[in-house]
Amino acid sequence: MPRPRLTGLGAGLLSTAAMVVAGGVAWLLPAGAQTVAFGVLFLPVCALTGLWVRPADLAMGPVVVPLAYAIGVLPVAEGGGAGFTGQVMGLVTTLALNAGWLYGGTLVAGVIVTVRKVRLMSAARRKARSAPRRPAGEQAAPRTDHGAGPSGRRAPRSRVAP
């Protein structure tokens, strides 16, 4: 499995592309199995998104997967009535009727990124504990620049009365 390297945007694009492909595959199935197949394909996409997002963008994992679901479900949306309004009604109906898949996938991504974050924090804590500490009598050198700039001179204060 590759190391996590996707930014939040990259994770969103990857999951959206995967869900559009999943929607196209599900569209080829009979009408009753389309949304179930789409939901089943959504769960591994959520897991991979949670695993592959980089540590700095962990919070984006559970955010981008519902958006990817909403975009990818367009080919299998129920209704498909006339015009834009019919498509929107079909999309809203499909999202409402298949909320279990949507919540389940978001939960999968959320649990994965939470576990990863806890492991990162515990590793950082272990590293901080194992770092050499200064003896009690030794202190850090005090700062003496007192607002001095790169030239060593202090910037003039504003003379505006309060």
Secondary structure, DSSP 8 states (H G I E B T S, - for coil): -----B-HHHHHHHHHHHHHHHHHHHHTS-GGGHHHHHHHHHHHHHHHHHHHB-GGGGGGHHHHHHHHHHHHTGGG-S---SHHHHHHHHHHHHHHHTHHHHHHHHHHHHHHHHHHHHHHHHHHHHHHHHS----TT--------TTB-TTS-B--------
